[in-house]
């Protein structure tokens, strides 16, 4: 099989989940929460490690589909839904948790220094979660094409030009 076989018309669409899987991996290293101007990356936390793993699985599935010319939209749909669920929950939970942590630290400093307690800085969602949600939605949308399109043959038929040795 030549490298040009990857770019055949029937399978070029699998570059979309490949790029989205790479973007999902990169999103874990971007700031997920910004508290008072201080950004907190997603990497040391468990949800970010799951996102890295799911992004790698999506990229590998897309590359295997390009190489073997077999469809992997069902697994990509599952991987995308899992990543989207993790990122959506992180979007809803992490800023509040980081804000509460900042408030606790602020209270501890006020007690130790015997000063008046200050308000905790606001916590916002960082760019990493937005990039991750966009990448996960892209993978889900690509996986949904097999459900919406209802392909008569979900797997490509090998062409007679392929060598079977």
C-alpha positions as CSV (number, residue, x, y, z in Angstrom):
1,X,0.0,0.0,0.0
2,X,1.3,3.4,-1.0
3,X,1.2,6.6,1.0
4,X,-1.0,8.0,-1.7
5,X,-3.7,5.4,-0.9
6,X,-4.5,7.4,2.3
7,X,-5.7,10.3,0.2
8,X,-8.2,8.3,-1.8
9,X,-11.6,10.0,-2.2
10,X,-13.5,7.6,0.0
11,X,-11.5,8.0,3.2
12,X,-10.2,11.6,3.1
13,X,-12.9,12.6,5.6
14,X,-11.1,10.7,8.3
15,X,-8.6,13.6,8.5
16,X,-11.3,15.5,10.3
17,X,-11.4,13.2,13.4
18,X,-7.6,12.9,13.3
19,X,-7.1,16.6,13.6
20,X,-9.9,16.8,16.2
21,X,-8.2,14.1,18.2
22,X,-4.9,16.0,18.1
23,X,-6.8,19.2,19.2
24,X,-8.3,17.2,22.0
25,X,-4.9,16.2,23.2
26,X,-3.6,19.8,22.9
27,X,-6.6,21.1,24.8
28,X,-5.5,19.3,28.0
29,X,-2.3,21.3,28.1
30,X,-4.1,24.7,27.7
31,X,-5.5,26.6,30.7
32,X,-8.8,25.0,31.8
33,X,-9.6,27.5,34.6
34,X,-8.4,31.1,35.2
35,X,-8.7,32.3,38.8
36,X,-7.8,36.0,39.3
37,X,-5.4,36.0,36.4
38,X,-3.7,32.8,37.3
39,X,-4.3,30.0,34.8
40,X,-4.6,26.4,35.9
41,X,-3.9,23.8,33.2
42,X,-5.9,20.6,32.9
43,X,-3.0,18.2,32.8
44,X,-2.4,17.3,36.4
45,X,-6.1,16.5,37.0
46,X,-7.7,13.2,36.2
47,X,-10.3,14.6,33.7
48,X,-7.5,16.0,31.6
49,X,-5.7,12.7,31.5
50,X,-8.9,11.0,30.3
51,X,-9.2,13.7,27.6
52,X,-5.6,13.0,26.5
53,X,-6.3,9.3,26.3
54,X,-9.6,9.8,24.4
55,X,-7.9,12.2,22.0
56,X,-5.2,9.7,21.3
57,X,-7.8,6.9,20.7
58,X,-9.7,9.1,18.3
59,X,-6.5,10.0,16.4
60,X,-5.4,6.3,16.2
61,X,-8.9,5.2,15.1
62,X,-8.8,7.8,12.3
63,X,-5.3,6.8,11.1
64,X,-6.2,3.1,11.2
65,X,-9.3,3.9,9.1
66,X,-7.2,5.8,6.6
67,X,-4.7,3.0,6.4
68,X,-7.0,0.0,6.3
69,X,-9.9,1.7,4.5
70,X,-12.3,0.4,7.1
71,X,-15.0,2.5,8.8
72,X,-14.6,3.4,12.4
73,X,-17.4,5.9,12.9
74,X,-19.2,4.0,15.6
75,X,-16.1,3.9,17.9
76,X,-15.4,7.5,17.1
77,X,-18.9,8.4,18.1
78,X,-18.5,6.7,21.5
79,X,-15.1,8.3,22.1
80,X,-16.4,11.7,21.1
81,X,-19.4,11.4,23.4
82,X,-17.2,10.3,26.3
83,X,-14.8,13.2,25.8
84,X,-17.7,15.6,25.4
85,X,-19.2,14.4,28.6
86,X,-16.0,14.8,30.6
87,X,-15.4,18.3,29.2
88,X,-18.9,19.4,29.8
89,X,-18.8,18.3,33.4
90,X,-15.4,19.9,33.8
91,X,-16.8,23.1,32.3
92,X,-19.6,23.1,34.9
93,X,-17.7,21.9,37.9
94,X,-14.0,23.1,37.7
95,X,-14.5,26.9,37.8
96,X,-16.8,26.6,40.9
97,X,-14.3,24.3,42.6
98,X,-11.4,26.5,41.8
99,X,-13.3,29.5,43.1
100,X,-14.1,27.7,46.4
101,X,-10.4,26.7,46.7
102,X,-9.3,30.3,46.2
103,X,-11.8,31.5,48.8
104,X,-10.5,28.9,51.3
105,X,-6.9,30.0,50.7
106,X,-8.0,33.6,51.1
107,X,-9.7,32.8,54.4
108,X,-6.6,30.9,55.6
109,X,-4.3,33.9,54.9
110,X,-6.7,36.2,56.7
111,X,-6.7,34.0,59.8
112,X,-2.9,33.5,59.8
113,X,-2.1,37.2,59.1
114,X,-4.9,38.4,61.4
115,X,-6.3,40.7,58.7
116,X,-9.7,41.3,57.2
117,X,-10.8,38.6,54.8
118,X,-10.9,39.6,51.2
119,X,-13.2,38.3,48.5
120,X,-12.0,35.4,46.4
121,X,-11.0,36.3,42.9
122,X,-13.5,35.3,40.2
123,X,-12.9,32.0,38.4
124,X,-13.5,31.7,34.7
125,X,-13.4,28.8,32.2
126,X,-10.1,28.8,30.2
127,X,-9.4,28.3,26.5
128,X,-8.5,24.6,27.0
129,X,-12.1,23.6,27.8
130,X,-13.4,25.5,24.9
131,X,-10.9,23.9,22.4
132,X,-11.7,20.5,23.9
133,X,-15.4,20.9,23.6
134,X,-15.1,22.1,20.0
135,X,-12.9,19.1,19.2
136,X,-15.2,16.6,21.0
137,X,-18.2,18.0,19.2
138,X,-16.4,17.6,15.9
139,X,-15.6,14.0,16.6
140,X,-19.3,13.4,17.7
141,X,-20.5,15.1,14.5
142,X,-18.3,12.9,12.4
143,X,-19.4,9.8,14.2
144,X,-23.0,10.8,13.8
145,X,-22.7,10.8,10.1
146,X,-23.1,7.0,10.0
147,X,-26.4,7.3,11.9
148,X,-27.8,10.3,10.0
149,X,-26.5,9.3,6.6
150,X,-27.5,5.6,7.0
151,X,-24.9,4.3,4.6
152,X,-26.0,1.2,2.7
153,X,-22.5,-0.3,3.3
154,X,-20.8,1.0,6.4
155,X,-17.5,-0.6,5.3
156,X,-15.6,0.1,2.0
157,X,-15.3,-2.7,-0.5
158,X,-11.7,-3.5,-1.3
159,X,-10.8,-2.5,-4.8
160,X,-9.4,-5.1,-7.2
161,X,-6.2,-3.1,-7.4
162,X,-5.3,-3.9,-3.8
163,X,-2.7,-6.6,-3.5
164,X,-3.8,-9.6,-1.3
165,X,-0.6,-11.5,-0.7
